[in-house]
Amino acid sequence: MSVLLISVLTVTACEKQNTPEANVVINELMAVNSTTVTDQNGEYDDWIELCNSSSLELDLSGYYISDSRSRLARWKFPAGTKIPAKGYLVIWADADTLQSGLHTNFKLSADGEKLYFSNREVLIIDKVEYPSQTQELAYARNPDWSGSFRWQAPTFGLTNNLKK
């Protein structure tokens, strides 16, 4: 009977490791974007990139992203939102929720602020505080997933692992 119990605990531990809480972080952001990349409507908008370190695709349905600690549930990822294994997901922070795709109901401040990524229970998974934005530079983790944030050339939807 104790062997069965050990097996069940092992499965539970493995399942917990393959969740957004264990594998997804805010990886890059750009609060001043006037020439770097456009959304599907040709608009140069603020953007946030999440990164998945897992070897599995993960479901972000019902998770949240916000620029306000007092309103962590400010923008909810719609049902069916997935982030690919070892991949990236870009969210447009343009306060234009009528556009198709992932468009938040807030913009990023070029003066700097905090950004929060929270789970379905509205518990913070990751956060970043960024300083005043320098035009056409991204604030990015280098290396991806675990590195410190620094200013660098934008790598929209790609690795930030640039040589220093």
N, C-alpha and C positions, 0 to 999 in steps of 0.2 A: 504494500500500500504506500509506503514512503517513497518507493521508486516512481510510482505514478505521480505523486505530489511533486517531486523534483522535476519531472518531465513537464508538467503543467506550468510550473514557475519559469522554466526555461523558455517555453513558447511565449509566455506573457512578456518576458524581458525582451525577446527578439521583436515582438510586435511593437513594443514601445520605442525601440530604436529606429523603426521605419515610420516615423511620424514627422510632420512638419516641425513640431516642437524640438525634435532632436537634430533636424537636418536643414532647416530653411532659415536663412538670415537675410537682412537687408545688406546688399552687396555694393550698390552704387546708386548715386542720385545726381540729378542735375536740375538746379532751381533756376538757372538762367540758360535758356536754350533758344538762340535766335538764328543759328545757321547749321547746327550739328545734325539733327535728325527730325523728321516730321512724322506725325501720326498718320493714320489711314486717310485723313481728310486734308493732308498737306499743311497742317498747322504745327508750328514749332512750340511745343508745350513742355512744361516741367515733366520729369519722369523719375520713376523709382524702379530699381532692378532688384529682384529677389534671386537668390541662388540656392540650389538644392545640392547638398553634398552626398545624398543617398544614391545608391545604384538602382533605386526604384522610382517610378513616377509617383508623385504625391498629390493628394487632393487638398486644395485650399478652400473648398466650398465652406462658407460660413466663418472663415477667419476674417480678421480686420486689419486695416492699416489707418493710421491717424497721425495728425500733427498736433494733437492736444491730449495731454495726460488726463485731463478731466473728462474727455470724450473719446475714450479708447475705441469705442464701437462706432466711430464716425463714418467709416466706409467699409462695407461688408463685401467680401469676395462673393460673386454670384455662384449659384449651383453649377457644378461642372468645371470649375476653374482648376486646372491641373498644371503642375510644374514638372517638366521632364527630368528624368534621372540625370544627375550630373549636369543639369541645365539651368537655364535662366528664364525668368518671367518679368516682363516689363509692364508697369502700370503707369498710365498717363495721369499726372496730378494737375488737372486743368479745370476742375470745377465744371465739367461739361458732361454730365451723366446721360444726356440725350444721344450722344454719339455711341456707335456700336463699339464693342470691345471693352477693355478695362480702363475706365475713366473715373477717377475719384470725384467726390463732391467738394474737394478743396484743392488749393494750389500750394506749392511750396513757397516759403518766404525767401527772397534773395538776401534778406538781412540775417539769415541763419535762424535755426529753430531746432526742435527735437522731432524725431519721427519714430513711431512705434508700430511694431508688428505684433498682433495678439491672436490668441487661439479662440476657439468657439466659446470658451468660458470667459472671455475677455481678460485673460491673464497675459501679461507681456512675455513674449518669446524673445524679442530682440528690440533694441532701440539704438538710435544714433543721434548725437547732437552735432550739427554741422555749423561752421562759422559762416560769415557773409560769403556769398557765392561770388567767385570770380568768373566772369563771362566766358563761356565756351570751355570751361574745365569741369570735370566731374569730381565728386567727392566719393572715393572708392576704396574698398578693402583691397590691400595688396600684400600677400596673395589672397585669392578668393577664399571665402568662408571664414577664415580665421585671422587674417592679417589686420594691421592697423589701418585706419582710414587716412588717406592723403589725397592731395589734389593731383590729378593726372589727366591726360587726354582721355576723352570719353571712349568707352569700349562697349557701347550699347548692345546688350544681348550676347556679349562675348566675354572671355576671360579677362580679368584685370591684371593677370600675372605678367606685368611688364618688368623689364630689367630696370633697376634703379640707376 
